[in-house]
Amino acid sequence: MTTAPMVLAATSEYSLALALEDFVPSLLALAGFWFLASVAASVVPTTLTAGRVGAVFIGAGGLAKSSWKLIVVTTGADLTWLESLLFPLMAIGSVILLWALFSALRRRAIIWWPFLAVLVIYAGWCLAVERLQPIFFLATTGVTLVSVCGAILAGRQREWLPVVLFGVGIAFVACLVPLRGHPEHDTVTFQWIEQSTNTIAQAALLAASWLTLRAYTVRSLINSFMESK
C-alpha cells in the first residue's frame, strides 16, 4: 500500500488515472491478507473471524488513502482525516492478523492480550509525542511480519514459489523508501513509478497467499480422505 503523501492536481486527467490506479494495490492487498487469514484458520479454525477482521482493517486503511486521492482529484476537497486513517487501520489490522498467524505457527490459539497491549502502548506513544511516527512504524513492521509468517507457513508445506513471492513483495515495498526520498517524488512520473512498484508488491503478496492457501487446502483434503479410509 502507498505510504507517502502526494500532491494531486485536481485538473489533471493523468492524475485521475493515477488516483484510480491506487485502488488496485489496495484491493490486491486486501485479497492477499484475506487469503492469509484463511491459511491461519486452516491450521487453527478458531482464528478465522479475527484473521479476517484484521485483513479488512488493513485493506480499509489502503482504501481510505485511495479514496482520499480520488476525492482530491475529482472535487478538490482535501479530507486529510481520510488520508490519516491509513496507518492506524493498518496497525490495528496487522496486529490482529498477526495473532491469527502466530497461532497458526504454534498450531494452537495463543493468548491475545499481549497483542492488544502492543496497540495500547503505541497509541499512548503517539498521544505522548503528538505524532503518528510510532503508529507508522507499527503498521509497516506489522505488515512485513505478516508476509514473513506467510513465508514460514508456505515453507512448512515445502511450497517454495510462494516463499519467493513473499520475499519479492517485501523487497518491492522496501523499494518505496528511496522513491519517497527522491527530490522529484511529487512529479507525475515518480508517482506512477511508486504506485507501479506498490502494485507489483501487492500482486506478489496476493499470489503468494493464494498459493499458500491452496497448499493448505489440498493438505486438508488429503488428510480428510485418509481419515475416512
C-alpha positions, 0 to 999 in steps of 0.5 A: 500500500502507498505510504507517502503523501502526494500532491494531486492536481485536481485538473489533471486527467493523468492524475485521475488515472493515477488516483484510480490506479491506487485502488488496485494495490489496495484491493490486491492487498486486501485479497492477499491478507484475506487469503492469509487469514484463511491459511491461519484458520486452516491450521487453527479454525478458531482464528478465522473471524479475527484473521479476517477482521484484521485483513479488512482493517488493513485493506480499509486503511489502503482504501481510505488513502485511495479514496482520499486521492480520488476525492482530491482529484475529482472535487478538490476537497482535501479530507486529510482525516481520510488520508490519516486513517491509513496507518492506524487501520493498518496497525490495528489490522496487522496486529490482529492478523498477526495473532491469527498467524502466530497461532497458526505457527504454534498450531494452537490459539495463543493468548491475545492480550499481549497483542492488544497491549502492543496497540495500547502502548503505541497509541499512548506513544503517539498521544505522548509525542503528538505524532503518528511516527510510532503508529507508522512504524507499527503498521509497516513492521506489522505488515512485513511480519505478516508476509514473513509468517506467510513465508514460514507457513508456505515453507512448512508445506515445502511450497517454495514459489510462494516463499519467493513471492513473499520475499519479492513483495517485501523487497518491492515495498522496501523499494518505496523508501528511496522513491519517497526520498527522491527530490522529484517524488511529487512529479507525475512520473515518480508517482506512477513509478511508486504506485507501479512498484506498490502494485507489483508488491501487492500482486506478489503478496496476493499470489503468494497467499493464494498459493499458500492457501491452496497448499493448505487446502489440498493438505486438508483434503488429503488428510480428510480422505485418509481419515475416512479410509 
